[in-house]
Structures are given as C-alpha cells and as structure tokens.
Amino acid sequence: MVALYNATGGANWKNSENWLSDEPLNRWHGVRMVGGRVTELHLNGNGLRGEIPAEIGRLTHLKEMRFGEGNDLSGALPAELSRLTRLEVLDIGWSDVKGAIPEWLGSLTRLRVLFLDGNQFHGELPEELGNLTHLEVLTLHGNVELSGTLPQGLEQASSLYLLTFDQSRLCAPTNQRFQARILQIPNRRGSDCPAESMAGTTGVGEIIVRDIFGRVVNETGIVLVDWEGHIANPAMKYYVELPVGSATLSGSDSRLYFDLPSSVGANGPSKSLVSERPSKEVEFRVSIFPDRDTSDEDHVLTIRYMDNRRTVRTQTIDVHVIDQDIDRTAEFNIIADFRHDSTGMFDDPAAREIVQQGLDDFAYFIADMNLDEVLAGEERMWIWRGHEYRNGIHVTNAIGYTGFLVYVYGHPTDKFTASGGPSCDGRNQSSNGKLLLIPRSGTLNFDPSGNWNTLGWRFSLPESDWWSGQHSNIPYDLYSGVIHEMGHTLVYMGSNCHDGFAEFYETGEVRDPTVKDYFGSYPRLDKYGHFVQGSIDPASARGAYGNEHGAEMAIGRWLVTKLDLLVAQASGYTLRDTSPLRELSLPEGELAEGNVGDEYAHAMNVVGGIPAYFWTIESGELPDGLSLNSFTGTISGTPTEAGTFEFTVRVRDQTEGHLGVTRAMTLIVGD
C-alpha cells in the first residue's frame, strides 16, 4: 500500500485521507477489507500519476481493483498482478496504460468485469483472454493501436452482456459459432472482420431493404452523396425488413457511419438492428465522411443475422457514393499568420498544415465578394500573452491582404482550452469603399497542453481515420478544434465584435427566413454564440455548431454543416454556388421524339437536391409501350401507338417531407 502511494504521487491525489497514517487500513480512502485482508481498492478518478507498482501483486485477496477514469498510469501492467487470482473486477479504463495486453490476464479466471478501454495498448489480443469464461463486461474500445481478431474463446463467456471494441483495429471473427454468440450480446460495439467467408450464407430475398419511398433497393443498391466541398454529408434513411429479431449491420469502409447507437473504427462501422417481431421494418441511417477527390466510390453493407434454426447468415447490399467534388480554387482567402506563436506549438509543419486546411475548407464555400485590400499596418488585433486571459499586446498586419487574416498561436490556460473570435479592435470588410457587416481579421489560440485535458493535440488529416477524433480522454483532434474556433472567428460571436451576427446574438436566435426554411424554426443560441443543446443539422443529422457532441449520427472529426453555412450567409457572407446549397429543379428541355416500333430512351435531367431521386408521373399518361424508371428518370421502351402525349413528371429527392418539383412535358410519337 505504501508502494502504491509513493509510486503514483499519493501526496497529490485528489483524496488521500488517512493514507500512511496510523488509522486502520479500512479507514484509508478507497480501501475495503474483509477478515483483515484488503479485498477492494476504489481509486477511480483520484489523480494517480505514475506506474502501478509490482508490490500490488502481494494483495492476493484482492477482488476489486478500480484504477480507471482520470488517472495517469503511464506504464505497462506489471507481471506481478498475475498473482491476483481472486480478482473479479479490474478497472483501468481511460488511465493511459501502455504496452501490450499481457497473456497472464487470461489466468485471472474469476474476472467478471474487465475495463481496458481508452488506453494506449497496442498489438493483438492474447488468445488467453478467451479463458475468461465468467466475463460479464469487457471494454476494449478507444485503443486505436489494438489490432487483429477477438479471441475465439470469448464465445464461451455465456454471461457476457457488454462487449466494446470500436475505435480500434480489432474485429470479430465471422465464423458461424462466434457470430451466433456475439449476436446474443445485448450491448456490443465493434466491427466484424472483413473478407472472411461464412457458412450458411443465404441468397438474395430473405432480407428486404427499402428507401424512404418504399422502393426495394436490394438489386439497385444504396446511394450516398459526397457533397462538393469538405462538409458534413447527407444521412440517408433506409429500412430493413428482418426475418428475425436481431441482426448486425456493418460497412466495408472506415468512412462509412450509421446513426446512433453504433460504432465506427478502422474496420468500418457496425450497428445492431433489433426488430420487435419478425418481418417488422427497422430504420437506419447511413452516411459517408467526405474525401477530397472527385471520384465516385463503391462499398458494401453486410447484414448478419441468425435464422430460426440458429444458423448465422449473411446478406450484402452494394453502396454507391456519388462524389460531387470538382476541381476549382477558392474565391475567398483566409490567411493564417503564425508569427505570434511564442509557445512553439506551430513550429510543427503538420500543425500548420492542418490549420490552413481547416481555413481553406471554410473559405471554399464563400464567394468572391469583391473585397477591398487591407494595406499593411491598417488592421489592429489583440494577442494574449503570458498565462490565462489577463495580459496581451496589440499588433497590426505586417503585410497587405485581401480576404480574412487570422492570427494563430499557442496560449496556455488553466482550463486547457482553445478559443477564437474576430478582432474587436479592427474594422469590418469593405467592398468598393462600402463597409460590410463582417470582420476582416481574427484569432485562433490553442493551449499546447491540450483541449479540456493535458493529453496534447492530434495532428492528423487522412479522412480514413476521422473516427478516432472523438475527443474523450484522448489527444484532441486539431482539425476539429480549428473548425469550431474558426466558426467563432468568422460568424458565431457576441454582439460587440461582429455586426452581422449581433442581432441574432442579442435576440438569442437566428431570425433569418432561409435558415428557418431549412431548419424548420429559428435556431436558438446560448450565451457563447453556440446553438443550444439538441440542435441538429437536418441534412447530415450531425450536431450543429456548438452542439457537435449531440449528433444523431456516429461522432468523430467535426465538420462544417449546411446549417453553419446558411447562418454565415445570414450574417453577411455571400456563399458561392455549391451542391449542398443547390435547390432541386427540373431544367427546361424538350423530350426527344419517338416512332412506333422503334426503341426509345430519354433520360430526363435534374439539378440540385439530394440524390437518389424518385421519379413519378403526376398526371397524364405515357404512350403504350413506354415506362418511366423511378430510379433513373429514364423514359424507355418501344411505343406501340402514335400521337402527342402530355403528362406531368414529379421528381423528389432524399429530403424527407418535401414534395419535390413538377414539370409538364410533351412527347410526340410518329407513325
């Protein structure tokens, strides 16, 4: 006990009442005893810092060892803990333990609860974990360097009701026996292993998947959209008709994600589907994290379930992603100035690259506003110096610029936070000498120690690992921080520093008709200029600005949402024409003429909205022999009658509740 106190900085624990005193051990904080033996150590969240000492292995009557949540146990697990053969509960979750998960854990066969989540374990799981047949809880999620498959022996843990291995590179074996067990675990998060064949595979037809219009998409596949620009993409809703009560839905790519509850990870997303009764439709939503290329993609969703003979079966459905990105440069410039960083945080080229990428992603959606140049020395800005927000200096722009200048620097604070905002000492933008309502400079400052913790920052840009930016007791994702704080700097700020946003801030809601039409009401704001808790972007189902953790979809790296852009427009920015902002429309155009007996095909054009579209004949009729494909909008077939045929076409997109648009059309068929 003395060794534990000394090795983990007991003098600085949050609560060390009676430790090292003459009081009986059972009066030391967190200690429980039975029959003169230490049986429980409850030191969760107590500020332990250091390595677990080997001497703990002498407490051979220990049944519960709870060292998780808020401790910093920086070393590996000592092998001497293998002596704790009476241990039933081992909790070291979110306590920064490192190294490989040791084989000797499998010898602690009385373990019922094993929390290993949120640490820095690496490598593969030892097969010996499969010996823990009495497990009720096993959490492995949040160890991003763990890889390989779960031990097959876990199928024998008949009492297991909580199993999590998402936010890692772990996956579940797809053989029939293991899948039969994992489908019975009521609380599970994690993906199945890819590209492994399964016995008992079923053909098409046992599970039916429909879109929001009721169309069966088993053969045509699911369609997703990667909107133009780096923005939160639409969440598409589909329905699964299950022949049994439960199933697991997984995806073949790490950028795919489902609505909550679900998991995401390097092996793709996973979600449990539960039906109250056979053949009842179960709803799910799916989306894809944006990439930066212009290429369409194809992925696969897999549905695994157990039939009434308890045979695990699988069915797949294709996913096609329409990529609407195009190669074009930004029209609005946001310039990052790192010269005032005195902490060294932005000496790292990776950090500067991430900041500039975040600024560019915002700038992409803003149009050329014909802004006047700001000459060198004309714009004034306050830079914080020292610790906290107590002292600072005024600086001016060293060079002239056109666009928006943002000073980016490190700044230590007691709460380990980042912040951003426009210059309260500078001037507004102007165009042809006319002042606008938007600022022309601002700041972003980041505590080098981290954001809301002291774990530092994560410098990563690949879209494939977006899922690891979940910000729970891990290094904070710098890109997410840039996106949020730049939102404050460009738009979401108190009334004294942003004229275009001032009225919204003072009234506590964004009273703009375009925003209301999209959101359904005037979105409300809190005292920080954030949207209030529960504000969800309608298209992406992600949490809107300031409510990022309140998403209805799986959470990872933060993104600009369509709602964010519409509020920027309401605050004085001009947005340029991009696919997320393009309204659904049917362009004018004549139908090609046909002839009786000749094959005919004419694909109608549609602009804007969210594919996949739903085409119908609203009124009138097509000539005999022709039909309209509801998926493609193609009129095809071989007409059997001549004449002039008038009809009205309606097209709807994936925006729920919208009736779409119509257009009257005429088709002439000759003899």
matplotlib code that plots the C-alpha trace (Angstrom):
import matplotlib.pyplot as plt

x = [0.0, 2.9, 4.5, 1.3, 1.1, 4.7, 4.7, 1.6, 2.2, -0.1, 0.7, -1.1, -4.1, -7.5, -8.3, -5.6, -7.5, -5.7, -3.1, 0.2, -1.4, -1.9, -5.5, -6.7, -6.4, -10.2, -10.3, -7.8, -9.7, -10.8, -9.8, -12.2, -11.2, -12.7, -11.2, -8.2, -7.3, -7.5, -10.2, -11.0, -9.2, -11.5, -9.3, -11.1, -10.6, -8.3, -5.4, -2.9, 0.1, 2.9, 3.3, 1.4, 4.0, 4.8, 4.0, 0.3, 0.7, 1.1, -2.6, -3.6, -7.1, -7.9, -11.3, -11.8, -9.1, -10.6, -7.9, -9.8, -11.1, -9.0, -5.7, -2.5, -0.9, 1.7, 3.5, 2.7, 0.8, 3.3, 3.5, 3.2, -0.6, -0.9, -0.9, -4.3, -6.2, -9.2, -9.7, -13.2, -13.2, -10.2, -10.9, -8.0, -10.2, -9.1, -6.0, -3.2, -1.8, 0.6, 2.1, 0.7, -2.2, -0.4, -1.1, -1.3, -4.6, -6.1, -5.1, -7.4, -10.2, -12.6, -12.8, -16.3, -15.6, -12.6, -12.3, -9.3, -10.9, -9.3, -5.7, -2.6, -2.5, -1.0, -0.7, -3.0, -5.1, -3.7, -5.7, -5.6, -8.3, -10.6, -10.1, -12.1, -15.4, -17.0, -16.8, -19.9, -18.2, -15.2, -14.4, -11.5, -12.7, -10.6, -7.3, -6.5, -3.4, -5.0, -5.5, -6.4, -9.4, -11.2, -10.2, -12.4, -12.7, -14.9, -17.8, -17.8, -18.4, -22.1, -22.7, -21.1, -23.6, -21.3, -18.6, -17.0, -14.1, -14.8, -12.4, -9.7, -8.4, -10.0, -12.7, -14.9, -14.4, -17.1, -17.3, -20.7, -20.1, -18.6, -21.3, -24.0, -22.7, -21.9, -25.4, -26.8, -24.8, -27.3, -24.7, -21.9, -19.9, -17.4, -17.0, -16.8, -13.6, -13.7, -13.3, -13.9, -16.4, -19.2, -21.0, -24.7, -24.6, -28.0, -29.1, -31.0, -34.5, -34.6, -33.9, -35.6, -34.1, -36.3, -35.7, -37.9, -40.1, -40.8, -38.7, -36.8, -33.1, -31.6, -30.6, -30.1, -28.1, -28.0, -26.9, -24.9, -23.7, -20.4, -21.3, -19.0, -16.5, -15.5, -18.8, -21.0, -22.7, -26.4, -27.5, -29.7, -32.5, -33.3, -35.5, -34.6, -37.3, -35.8, -37.0, -35.7, -35.5, -31.9, -29.1, -25.7, -25.2, -21.6, -19.8, -16.7, -15.0, -13.9, -15.5, -19.0, -21.0, -24.5, -26.9, -26.5, -26.2, -23.5, -19.7, -17.0, -13.4, -10.6, -12.5, -15.7, -18.9, -21.2, -24.7, -27.2, -30.6, -33.4, -36.9, -39.8, -41.2, -40.2, -40.7, -41.1, -39.2, -36.2, -35.0, -31.3, -29.4, -26.1, -23.6, -20.0, -17.3, -16.2, -13.0, -11.1, -11.0, -13.6, -14.2, -17.3, -16.9, -18.4, -18.7, -20.7, -23.0, -23.3, -26.3, -25.6, -28.4, -29.5, -32.3, -34.9, -32.5, -29.9, -27.7, -25.8, -26.5, -25.3, -26.6, -24.8, -26.0, -24.0, -23.4, -22.7, -21.3, -21.9, -18.9, -19.9, -16.4, -15.0, -11.6, -11.9, -10.0, -11.3, -12.7, -12.3, -8.9, -8.3, -4.7, -3.1, -0.4, 1.7, 4.3, 2.9, 3.1, 5.7, 4.9, 6.4, 3.2, 3.0, 6.7, 5.5, 4.7, 1.9, 0.1, 0.3, -0.9, -4.0, -4.8, -4.6, -6.6, -9.4, -9.4, -9.4, -12.4, -14.4, -13.2, -14.3, -17.9, -17.6, -17.9, -15.8, -17.2, -15.0, -13.4, -11.0, -7.4, -6.3, -2.9, 0.0, -0.5, -4.2, -5.7, -5.4, -5.6, -5.2, -2.9, -2.9, 0.4, 1.5, -0.9, -4.7, -6.6, -5.0, -2.3, -1.6, -0.5, -1.9, -0.4, -1.1, -0.9, 2.7, 1.6, -1.3, -4.0, -7.4, -9.7, -9.6, -6.4, -6.3, -3.6, -2.9, -0.9, -0.5, -1.7, -1.7, -4.8, -5.9, -8.8, -6.7, -9.0, -8.9, -10.7, -11.3, -13.0, -13.0, -10.9, -12.9, -10.3, -10.2, -12.5, -15.1, -14.6, -15.4, -16.2, -15.6, -15.3, -18.6, -18.4, -19.9, -21.2, -18.4, -15.0, -11.7, -9.4, -9.5, -7.5, -7.3, -5.4, -4.8, -3.4, -0.4, -1.2, -4.5, -8.2, -10.1, -7.2, -3.4, -3.1, -1.9, -3.2, -3.7, -2.2, -4.0, -5.7, -6.5, -10.2, -9.9, -9.2, -11.9, -13.5, -10.6, -11.3, -13.9, -12.2, -13.0, -9.8, -7.6, -5.5, -7.9, -8.2, -6.6, -8.7, -11.9, -10.6, -9.8, -13.3, -15.1, -13.0, -13.0, -16.7, -16.5, -13.9, -16.0, -19.5, -20.6, -19.5, -21.0, -22.6, -19.7, -17.3, -19.5, -22.0, -23.6, -24.3, -25.1, -28.9, -29.0, -26.8, -28.9, -32.2, -30.9, -32.0, -31.1, -34.1, -33.5, -36.1, -33.7, -32.3, -35.9, -37.0, -34.1, -34.0, -37.8, -37.6, -35.3, -32.4, -31.7, -28.3, -26.7, -24.5, -21.4, -23.0, -23.4, -26.6, -28.3, -28.2, -30.3, -29.8, -29.3, -28.4, -31.3, -29.4, -26.5, -28.1, -24.9, -24.9, -25.0, -22.4, -21.7, -23.8, -21.2, -21.3, -25.1, -25.2, -27.8, -25.0, -21.8, -19.4, -15.8, -13.9, -16.0, -17.1, -18.9, -22.6, -25.1, -26.8, -23.5, -23.1, -26.7, -26.1, -22.9, -24.9, -27.5, -24.6, -23.3, -21.2, -22.0, -22.0, -21.0, -22.9, -22.0, -24.0, -25.1, -26.8, -28.4, -32.2, -33.9, -35.1, -36.1, -34.4, -36.4, -35.9, -37.7, -38.2, -36.8, -39.4, -40.1, -41.6, -44.0, -42.0, -38.6, -36.7, -36.9, -34.8, -34.7, -33.0, -34.5, -32.2, -32.5, -30.4, -29.7, -31.3, -30.0, -29.9, -31.1, -34.2, -37.7, -39.4, -43.2, -45.9, -48.0, -50.8, -51.4, -50.0, -47.1, -47.9, -48.4, -45.0, -43.1, -42.4, -40.6, -37.8, -38.4, -34.6, -33.0, -35.7, -35.4, -38.4, -37.7, -39.4, -40.9, -44.0, -47.0, -49.2, -48.6, -49.8, -49.0, -48.9, -49.0, -48.1, -46.6, -43.5, -42.6, -39.2, -38.4, -35.1, -34.0, -35.1, -37.9, -41.2, -40.5, -42.9, -40.3, -40.9, -43.0, -42.9, -45.4, -43.9, -44.9, -43.8, -44.5, -44.6, -44.7, -46.2]
y = [0.0, 2.3, 1.4, 2.3, 5.7, 6.5, 5.3, 7.2, 10.6, 10.0, 13.4, 14.9, 12.6, 14.2, 12.3, 10.6, 10.6, 8.6, 7.1, 6.4, 7.3, 5.1, 4.7, 1.1, 0.3, 0.1, 3.8, 4.7, 6.3, 3.8, 0.7, -2.2, -5.1, -8.4, -10.6, -8.4, -8.6, -5.9, -7.0, -3.8, -0.7, 2.0, 4.8, 5.7, 9.3, 10.0, 11.6, 8.8, 9.6, 7.1, 3.3, 0.6, -0.8, -4.6, -4.7, -4.7, -8.3, -9.1, -8.2, -11.8, -11.5, -8.5, -8.9, -5.4, -3.1, 0.1, 2.5, 3.9, 7.3, 10.3, 8.6, 8.7, 5.3, 5.8, 2.4, -1.1, -3.6, -5.3, -9.1, -9.5, -8.7, -12.3, -13.3, -11.7, -14.9, -13.9, -10.7, -10.3, -6.6, -4.9, -1.3, 0.6, 2.2, 5.7, 5.7, 6.0, 2.5, 1.4, -1.7, -5.0, -6.6, -9.4, -13.1, -13.6, -11.7, -14.9, -16.7, -14.4, -16.7, -15.2, -11.9, -10.7, -7.1, -6.0, -2.4, -1.8, 0.9, 4.3, 3.4, 3.1, -0.7, -1.9, -5.1, -8.1, -9.6, -12.7, -15.8, -16.4, -13.8, -16.5, -18.3, -15.6, -17.5, -15.7, -12.3, -10.1, -6.9, -6.4, -3.0, -2.6, 0.5, 3.6, 1.7, 2.8, 0.6, -2.7, -4.9, -8.4, -10.6, -11.1, -14.4, -17.3, -18.5, -15.5, -17.4, -19.5, -16.4, -17.1, -14.2, -11.5, -8.7, -5.7, -6.0, -3.0, -2.9, 0.0, 2.9, 0.3, -2.0, -5.1, -7.1, -10.0, -13.4, -14.1, -17.9, -19.2, -20.2, -16.8, -14.9, -16.9, -15.8, -12.2, -11.6, -12.6, -9.9, -7.1, -4.3, -4.6, -2.2, -3.1, -4.4, -7.9, -8.9, -8.2, -10.6, -13.8, -16.3, -17.7, -21.0, -20.7, -17.8, -17.0, -15.8, -12.5, -12.3, -13.2, -9.6, -6.7, -3.2, -0.2, 3.5, 6.3, 6.0, 2.3, 1.1, -2.2, -1.4, -4.9, -5.0, -1.3, -0.7, 2.1, 5.6, 8.1, 11.5, 13.2, 16.8, 19.4, 20.8, 19.4, 19.4, 17.0, 14.8, 13.9, 11.0, 8.7, 6.8, 3.2, 0.4, -3.3, -5.9, -8.6, -12.2, -12.5, -10.3, -9.0, -8.5, -6.7, -4.2, -3.4, -1.5, -2.2, 1.2, 3.2, 6.4, 4.9, 5.5, 4.9, 6.6, 6.1, 3.7, 2.4, 2.1, 3.3, 2.2, 1.3, -1.8, 0.1, 0.8, -1.6, -1.3, -3.6, -3.9, -5.2, -5.9, -6.4, -9.1, -10.9, -9.0, -5.7, -2.9, -1.4, 2.0, 3.0, 5.9, 5.8, 8.5, 8.8, 11.1, 13.4, 12.9, 15.4, 13.7, 13.8, 10.1, 8.1, 5.1, 1.7, 0.0, -2.8, -3.1, -6.5, -7.7, -10.7, -12.4, -15.7, -17.6, -19.7, -22.7, -20.6, -20.6, -17.4, -16.0, -13.0, -10.8, -7.9, -4.8, -2.5, 1.1, 3.7, 7.1, 10.0, 12.3, 15.9, 17.5, 19.4, 20.9, 24.6, 27.1, 29.2, 32.6, 33.9, 33.8, 33.1, 33.7, 32.1, 34.2, 32.1, 34.8, 35.5, 31.9, 32.0, 28.5, 26.5, 24.7, 25.7, 25.2, 21.7, 21.8, 19.2, 21.6, 24.5, 22.3, 21.2, 24.8, 26.0, 23.1, 23.9, 27.6, 26.6, 24.2, 27.1, 29.5, 27.2, 28.0, 31.8, 33.6, 36.4, 39.4, 42.0, 42.9, 45.9, 45.3, 45.9, 47.7, 46.8, 48.2, 49.0, 46.2, 46.1, 42.9, 41.9, 39.0, 37.3, 37.0, 35.0, 32.7, 33.0, 35.9, 38.7, 40.3, 40.9, 43.3, 45.0, 44.0, 45.1, 43.2, 43.1, 42.8, 43.8, 41.2, 40.7, 38.4, 37.4, 37.4, 35.1, 35.1, 31.5, 30.9, 28.8, 30.2, 28.3, 28.5, 26.9, 25.0, 23.9, 25.4, 26.8, 29.9, 32.1, 35.3, 38.2, 41.3, 43.7, 46.4, 46.0, 47.2, 45.5, 44.3, 46.8, 46.4, 49.3, 51.5, 50.4, 48.9, 45.4, 43.7, 41.1, 41.4, 41.2, 39.6, 37.4, 35.0, 31.3, 30.3, 26.8, 25.6, 23.5, 21.1, 20.1, 20.9, 20.2, 17.8, 17.7, 15.0, 17.3, 17.5, 15.0, 16.2, 14.1, 14.8, 11.5, 11.1, 7.4, 8.0, 10.6, 8.2, 8.5, 12.2, 11.6, 13.7, 11.5, 11.3, 11.2, 13.9, 16.4, 16.4, 19.7, 19.9, 19.7, 22.5, 24.7, 24.1, 25.0, 28.0, 29.4, 29.3, 31.8, 33.9, 34.2, 34.1, 33.0, 35.8, 38.3, 41.5, 43.7, 42.1, 41.0, 43.4, 40.9, 38.4, 41.0, 40.9, 37.1, 37.0, 39.7, 38.0, 34.5, 33.0, 33.3, 35.0, 34.5, 33.1, 30.9, 29.4, 28.9, 27.2, 24.8, 24.2, 24.3, 27.1, 29.9, 28.0, 29.2, 30.4, 30.2, 32.8, 31.7, 32.0, 28.3, 26.6, 25.2, 21.6, 19.4, 21.5, 19.0, 19.8, 18.5, 17.0, 15.4, 14.6, 15.9, 18.3, 21.9, 24.5, 24.2, 21.0, 18.8, 16.1, 16.0, 14.3, 11.6, 10.0, 8.4, 11.1, 11.7, 14.6, 17.8, 19.3, 22.4, 21.7, 23.2, 25.0, 26.6, 28.0, 29.3, 31.2, 32.6, 33.8, 35.4, 37.2, 38.9, 36.5, 35.7, 31.9, 30.6, 28.0, 24.6, 21.3, 21.4, 24.8, 23.9, 23.6, 20.8, 21.8, 20.4, 22.4, 23.2, 20.9, 19.1, 15.4, 13.5, 12.4, 8.7, 6.4, 3.5, 0.2, 1.8, 1.5, 4.7, 6.1, 9.6, 10.4, 13.5, 15.9, 17.1, 19.6, 20.0, 18.3, 15.1, 12.0, 9.3, 10.7, 9.3, 9.9, 9.5, 10.5, 13.0, 13.3, 12.3, 9.1, 7.8, 6.1, 2.3, 0.5, 3.2, 3.4, 5.7, 4.3, 5.7, 5.5, 7.0, 9.2, 7.5, 7.0, 3.9, 1.1, 0.6, 2.8, 1.0, 4.0, 7.3, 10.7, 13.7, 12.7, 15.3, 14.4, 15.9, 14.5, 14.8, 14.3, 14.1, 13.9, 12.4, 15.4, 13.9, 15.6, 17.6, 17.1, 17.7, 19.6, 19.0, 19.9, 19.5, 17.6, 16.6, 13.5, 13.2, 9.7, 9.4, 6.5]
z = [0.0, 0.8, -2.5, -4.4, -2.6, -3.4, -7.0, -8.0, -6.3, -3.3, -1.9, -5.0, -5.1, -5.1, -1.9, 0.2, 3.5, 6.2, 3.8, 5.5, 8.9, 11.9, 11.2, 10.3, 6.6, 6.2, 7.0, 4.3, 1.4, -1.2, 0.8, 1.7, 3.9, 4.9, 7.6, 8.0, 4.3, 1.6, -0.8, -2.7, -3.9, -5.3, -6.6, -9.9, -10.9, -7.9, -9.8, -9.6, -11.7, -12.4, -12.8, -11.0, -8.6, -8.7, -4.9, -5.7, -6.6, -2.9, -2.2, -3.1, -1.5, -3.8, -5.5, -7.0, -8.3, -9.7, -11.0, -14.1, -15.3, -14.6, -13.5, -15.5, -15.1, -17.7, -17.7, -18.5, -16.3, -14.0, -14.4, -10.6, -11.0, -12.2, -8.6, -8.0, -8.8, -6.7, -8.8, -10.1, -11.2, -12.9, -14.0, -15.6, -18.3, -19.5, -17.4, -20.0, -19.5, -22.3, -23.8, -25.0, -23.2, -21.3, -21.7, -17.9, -17.8, -19.1, -15.8, -13.7, -14.4, -11.8, -13.7, -14.3, -15.2, -17.3, -18.3, -20.6, -22.8, -23.6, -23.0, -25.3, -25.6, -28.9, -30.8, -30.9, -28.1, -26.5, -27.1, -23.3, -22.9, -24.2, -20.9, -19.1, -19.4, -16.4, -18.0, -17.9, -19.1, -21.5, -22.9, -25.3, -27.3, -27.7, -28.0, -31.6, -31.9, -30.9, -34.0, -35.0, -34.1, -30.8, -29.1, -30.3, -26.7, -25.8, -27.3, -24.1, -21.9, -21.6, -19.2, -21.4, -21.8, -22.6, -25.2, -26.9, -29.3, -31.6, -32.1, -32.5, -35.3, -33.6, -35.3, -34.5, -36.2, -38.8, -38.3, -37.5, -33.9, -32.8, -34.7, -33.1, -29.7, -30.5, -31.8, -28.4, -26.5, -25.9, -25.7, -28.2, -30.3, -32.9, -36.5, -38.0, -39.7, -43.5, -46.4, -44.4, -45.9, -43.6, -43.6, -44.0, -46.5, -47.8, -51.2, -52.0, -50.8, -47.1, -46.1, -47.9, -47.8, -48.8, -49.3, -47.9, -51.0, -50.3, -53.2, -52.8, -53.3, -52.8, -56.5, -57.3, -54.1, -51.6, -52.9, -50.8, -51.7, -51.1, -51.4, -53.1, -50.6, -47.2, -45.4, -43.4, -46.0, -46.0, -43.8, -45.9, -44.3, -45.2, -43.8, -43.3, -43.1, -40.8, -40.9, -37.3, -34.2, -34.4, -36.8, -37.2, -39.9, -40.9, -43.6, -45.7, -45.4, -42.3, -43.7, -43.6, -40.5, -39.1, -36.8, -33.1, -31.3, -33.5, -33.6, -36.0, -36.5, -38.8, -40.0, -40.8, -38.9, -37.0, -35.8, -34.1, -35.6, -33.4, -34.5, -32.1, -34.3, -37.5, -40.7, -38.9, -40.7, -38.8, -39.7, -40.0, -41.5, -43.2, -44.5, -45.6, -44.3, -47.1, -49.0, -51.1, -54.5, -57.3, -57.8, -57.2, -54.9, -54.3, -50.9, -49.4, -46.4, -44.8, -42.7, -40.5, -38.6, -37.1, -38.5, -36.6, -36.8, -35.0, -38.2, -38.8, -42.2, -44.2, -46.9, -48.7, -50.4, -52.7, -51.8, -54.5, -53.5, -55.9, -55.4, -56.3, -55.7, -58.6, -59.2, -58.6, -56.5, -53.6, -54.3, -50.7, -49.0, -45.3, -44.5, -41.4, -39.6, -37.1, -36.3, -32.9, -31.6, -28.8, -27.4, -30.3, -30.9, -34.5, -35.3, -36.4, -40.1, -39.6, -37.2, -39.6, -42.5, -40.5, -39.5, -43.1, -44.4, -41.9, -43.0, -46.7, -46.1, -44.7, -47.4, -50.2, -49.6, -49.6, -52.9, -54.3, -52.5, -54.4, -51.1, -50.8, -50.0, -46.4, -46.5, -44.3, -40.8, -41.2, -39.2, -35.4, -33.4, -29.7, -28.9, -25.5, -23.7, -20.6, -18.9, -19.0, -20.4, -18.4, -20.4, -24.0, -26.8, -29.8, -33.2, -36.8, -40.0, -41.4, -45.0, -47.1, -47.9, -49.5, -47.6, -44.0, -41.8, -38.7, -36.2, -34.9, -31.8, -28.7, -25.4, -22.0, -19.9, -16.6, -18.2, -21.2, -23.8, -27.3, -28.3, -31.4, -32.4, -34.7, -33.9, -31.7, -32.4, -36.1, -38.9, -41.0, -44.5, -47.3, -51.0, -53.3, -50.3, -48.8, -45.3, -44.9, -41.7, -41.5, -39.8, -41.7, -39.1, -36.0, -33.9, -33.1, -29.9, -28.6, -25.3, -26.3, -23.4, -25.0, -25.0, -21.7, -20.8, -20.9, -23.5, -26.2, -29.8, -32.5, -35.8, -38.5, -41.7, -43.5, -43.9, -43.3, -39.5, -39.0, -36.5, -34.0, -33.4, -30.7, -28.0, -25.0, -22.8, -25.8, -27.6, -29.1, -32.9, -34.1, -37.3, -35.2, -33.0, -36.0, -37.5, -34.2, -33.3, -36.8, -36.6, -33.7, -35.7, -38.9, -37.5, -34.1, -31.7, -29.3, -30.4, -29.7, -32.3, -35.2, -36.6, -38.9, -36.1, -33.4, -33.7, -33.7, -30.5, -28.7, -29.5, -28.8, -32.1, -35.8, -37.2, -40.9, -43.4, -45.3, -42.1, -40.8, -44.0, -43.8, -40.0, -39.5, -36.9, -35.8, -34.2, -30.7, -29.4, -26.0, -24.3, -26.1, -29.6, -29.9, -31.0, -27.9, -27.0, -29.3, -32.4, -35.3, -38.9, -40.9, -43.8, -42.1, -38.7, -37.1, -34.2, -35.5, -34.4, -30.7, -30.3, -32.1, -29.4, -29.7, -33.1, -34.1, -36.2, -35.1, -33.8, -35.0, -36.5, -36.7, -39.9, -41.3, -41.7, -44.2, -41.3, -40.3, -43.9, -44.1, -40.8, -42.2, -45.2, -42.9, -41.1, -44.2, -46.2, -49.8, -50.4, -53.8, -55.8, -54.5, -54.5, -50.8, -51.4, -54.8, -54.7, -56.5, -60.0, -63.4, -66.2, -69.2, -72.2, -74.9, -75.0, -78.0, -80.4, -81.0, -83.5, -83.3, -83.2, -82.6, -79.3, -77.3, -74.4, -73.0, -69.6, -68.0, -66.3, -62.7, -60.8, -57.1, -54.1, -52.6, -54.9, -55.2, -56.9, -57.1, -60.5, -61.0, -63.5, -61.6, -64.2, -67.8, -69.4, -71.4, -74.7, -74.5, -74.6, -72.7, -68.9, -66.5, -64.4, -60.9, -60.1, -63.2, -64.6, -68.0, -70.2, -72.3, -74.2, -77.7, -78.2, -79.8, -80.5, -82.3, -81.1, -78.9, -75.2, -72.5, -68.9, -65.7, -64.1, -60.4, -59.0, -55.3, -53.6, -50.3, -48.3, -46.1, -46.2, -49.4, -52.3, -54.9, -58.1, -61.2, -64.9, -67.7, -70.7, -74.2, -76.0, -79.7, -81.2, -85.0, -87.1]

ax = plt.figure().add_subplot(projection="3d")
ax.plot(x, y, z, "-o")
ax.set_aspect("equal")
plt.show()
